[in-house]
């Protein structure tokens, strides 16, 4: 008998075909989809509205698995970080950042990253491979398992309320699998995270931005981090291929298709590099030039061993935010979270690798 097929990550159409190939009627696919993604069930025997014959067929032909939790850390501020291992031994990180009555799960799309941003710990780890759609989806399912949010909450009270595709990897370098995964995560018959509560963050792979958003309907965040090409190329080599003009034009094209959507520009505050009042004014000029409806997310830098950058002082960050706000742009300063649990993405993975 051949290898069993993993069900997590199959689209509705693929699931229906898989059951049709077993001689089952189409409505069985919807029942199975709900067991997988609404109830979070991994045991075929507990899928009680399926016949014993069908459950036996499923056991013979399919698996429902989760990545293995290799390490897990809980911060004093309740931020939680997991190191997850897939069937081939490759590992990624996932982080849960809680608020008072909700929270965001930050998931990964690749093992390592090819973009090589110089402030990013993951960027110092070479790209190993893309994650499959199932491996992307199953990360969030591990978080659901941990917090007991099965079946999918039907009211607004859910602690795992948001998804941020901002972990390890560049999602637009793994476009097909990322799109497929986000459409599974947002499907109303299953996990049912609203598309407006899912944010995909990219370093700016300009030709794929509009396509990705059209195919998913999720929110867009751009890792900007600098107001001009000279500075951005110093810290983000990808800017040499996709300079600011191309990235911001893609943002303008995206907003032309959906006038209600704001774009979040992530901006890491680096001491004496990109945190001057002049840089803030340049950012304002860029937004006005491209007529973008934008929010800035000012991010304190989490230093990591071997990195040359330092975090901006608090007073300089506040001054930077005030300049943006006076120009009419929301510019919240992200509260640094998980400081006691290797907060910078990639640190937990590299630490565990060194222990093995």
N, C-alpha and C positions, 0 to 999 in steps of 0.2 A: 504494500500500500504506500502511496506517495506521502509526502510531507503534508501535514495539516495546514490549513489556511487560517491566518489570524483574522478575526472578525473586526476588531477595533481598527478603524481607519477606512473600512469599506463605505462607499457612498450608499445612499438608499437604493439607487439603481443597481449597483454592484451586489448589494445584499439580496435584492429581489431576484437577480439572475442566478446567484448562488443557490437560493432555495428552489427556484424553478428547475435548475439542473438536477435537483434531488427529487423532482416530481411534486413539489409543494405549490399550493395556490398563492397568488400575489399577496393576499391579506396577511399571510404568515410573516412576511418580511416586516410589516409594520409592527406586529406583535413582538418580534425578535428585537427590532430597533428600540422599542420602549424598554424591554428588559435590559438591553445593553446600556442605553444612554439616559433613560429616565430613572430606572431603578438601580443602575450601576451593578447589576448582577453578573457574577463571573461563573456561577455554577449552573450548568444546563439543567440539572435535576430540580432546581428550585424555580424553573420557568414553568409554573404549574398550569397555565392555560395552553401550553403546547402538548400535543399528544406524546405518549411514551415513545412511540415509533419515531416521531420527529426528533425528540430529545436524544434518542440513540443515534440517529443519523448525524446530528450536530456533534455529538461526542466523537464519532468516528472520523469526521471530516474537518472539524474546526477547533480552534482554541480561542479563549478570551483571556488575555494576559495583561499584566501591568509591569512596568519597569521595576526592578528591584531597588529598594531604598538602601543605599550603601552607607550613608551618613545623614544625620538629621540634627539640626541645631535650632534651638529656640532662644531668641534674644530676650533680654529683660524687658524690652518694649513690645514683646509678643510677635515680633517679626520672626518668621520661620524659614529655614533654608534646608533644602533637600539636595543631596547628591544621588542621582538616579543612574542605574546601570541597565542597559538594554541587553538583548539576547546574545549579541556578539561581543559583549564586554565593554563597549564604548559607554562613556559617561557624560552626562550634562547636569547642569544645576537648574533649580527652580526656586523661586522665592515667593512667599506670601507676606504682603505688607498690609496689616490691619488698620482700620479706622474704628471709630466708636461702634458703628452698627453695620459695617460693611468692610470690604477689603479687596485688594487686587492681587491676582496671581500672575507672576511674571514667568513666562515660559520661553523655552529655547527652540530654535529651528535647525540648528546645525551642531555637530561636534566640532568645536573650534570655530575659527572664522578667518576668511581670506582678506577682509577689509584692512585689518592692521592699524586701526586707530591707536595712536601712540599713548593715549591716556588710559586705554582699556586693557585690563588684565587678560581677557579672553583673546584680544588681538595679538598677544604675545604667544598664543598657542596656535599652531598652524591648523588649517582646516583639515579635518580627517574625512568627514562625509556629511551629506545631508541627512536629516531625519526624515523618515517616512511620515505620511499623514497620521498613521496610527500612533507613531511614537510621539508626535506633537500633541495629539488629543489625549493620549494616556497620561501625560504629565498632569493635566488638569484633573483627570480622574483620580490620580493618586492624592491630590489635594482634597478632593471630595471625600475620598475614603478616610483621610486623616481627620477631617472635621465632621464626618457623619452627615454630610448634606445629600443623602439619598433617601427617598426619591427626590428628584429635582424640585426645589421649593417653588410653589405656585404663587406665593405672595412676594412682597417687596423685601421681606426680612430674610436676607441671605448673607452670610458672612463672606462667602466667595462670590462677590457680586460683579467683579470686573476682571477682564483678562488683558494683560499687556504683553504684546509680542516684542519683548525687549531684552530677552535673556541672551544666551550664547548664540552667536551666528547672525547673519544678515538675511532676514526673511525673503527679500526680493532676489537673493541668489538661489533660493529654493522655492521659487514662486508656485509651481504646480502643487507641491505638497502642502505649502502653507495655505493656499487658497482652499484646497480640499478640506484641510483640518478646520479652518475657521468656519466654513459652511456647516460642518458637522457640529461644532461647538455651539453655533447659533441656531441650529434647527429647533423649531418650536415643539416638536414631538419628543425631544430628548433632553439634552443638557440645558438648552434654551437660555443661553446668555444673550441678552439683547445685543444686536450689532452695534448699537450706540454705546454699549459698555465694553466694547472690544477696541483696543487701540493697537495698530501695527506701527512699529517704529522702524525707520530705515535710515541708513547713513546717506541715502540720496542716490539710489540707482535710477536715475531720471527716466529712462525709457520705459520702465516697468511700473511707475507709480500709478498712473491713471488706470492701467489695466488691472492692477491688483485691487484697487478700490472699487472699480466697476464690478468686479467679479465677487466681491465680498460684502460691500456696503458698510465696512467698519470704519472707524476713525483713523486719521493719519497723524503721525508724529514724525518730525524730521530731526535727526541728530545734527544740529547746525553748528553750535559751539564756536563760531567765529563770524565776523561781519564782512570779511573780504577774502578774496581768493588766496592772497599771499599768506595770510595767517592760517586760514583753514587748511591749506596744503601742507603747512608745517606739522600740523597735528593729526590731519586726516588725509593720508595719501590718496584715497579714493577721489578727492576733490580735483586731482590732476586729470582724471578721466571724465568726471562729471562735475564741472565747476558750478559755482553758485548760480550763474545765469541759467544753466540748463535745469538745475534742481528747482529753482523758484519759478521758472516758466512752467514746469510740470505741475507745480503746486497751483499756479494760476489756472491751468487747464482743468485740473481736478475741481477747483471751486467753480469754474464756469459751468460744470455739469451738475453741481449741487450747491446752490447758493446759500443753503442753511448751515453748511459745515464750516466750523473753524478748524484751523490747523494748529497743532501744538508744536512749537519749536523748542526742542530740548537744548539747553545751554549750560554746559558744565563750567563752573566758575573757577578759573585757574589763575593763581596769583601772578600779577604783573604780566600776564600774557594776553588775556582777552577780557579783562574786568575793568577797563578804564571808562570814564564818562564818554570819551571819544568813540569807543567801541559801541556803547549804548546808542549814541546818536547815529552811527553808521547803520545799526540794525533798524532803527526807525526809518531811515532813508530807504533801505531795501524794501521794507514792508509797503511803504508808500509808492515806490516805483512800480511794484508788481500788483498793487491794489489788493493785498492779501488780508483776509480776516484772520487774525492770528492771536494766539495766546503764547506767552513765553513761560517755560518751566525752568526756573533757575535752580541748578543742582549743585549742592556742595560736593566737592571732590573727596572721594574716599581713597587716601593714598595706599599704595601697595608696594611691597619690597622690590626695589630695582627701578621704580618709576621716578622720572626726573621732575615731575610736576608737584606743585604744592597747592593746597586749597586757599582760595581768596579769604582774607579776613572778613568777619561778619559786617563790619561797618562799610566796606567797599561793596559787598553784595547788596546791602540795603540801599546804598546810594544808586547802584546800577538799576535796581528794581524801581526806585522812585522816578528815575528819568524815563523809563519805559511807561510807567503808569501815568505820568504827567502828559505823555503823548497819546494816551487813550488805549494803551495795551495792558491787559491783565498780565501780571508778572509775579505770580506766587513763588516764594522761595521754598523749595522742597525741604521738608524736615529730614535731616539725616537719620536713617533708621538702621537698626541692626549693627551698630558700631562694635558690639562685643562678639560678633559671630562671623568674622571674615566677610565684611559686607560687600566688598567689590566683587562683581561677578567673575568667576574663574578662580578665585582664591581657594575655595573649598576643594575643587577638583584637583588643583595643582598640589595642595597639601596632601590629599589622600594618595595621589600618584607617588609622591615622594616617600610615603610610608610603606608602599607596597614593594 
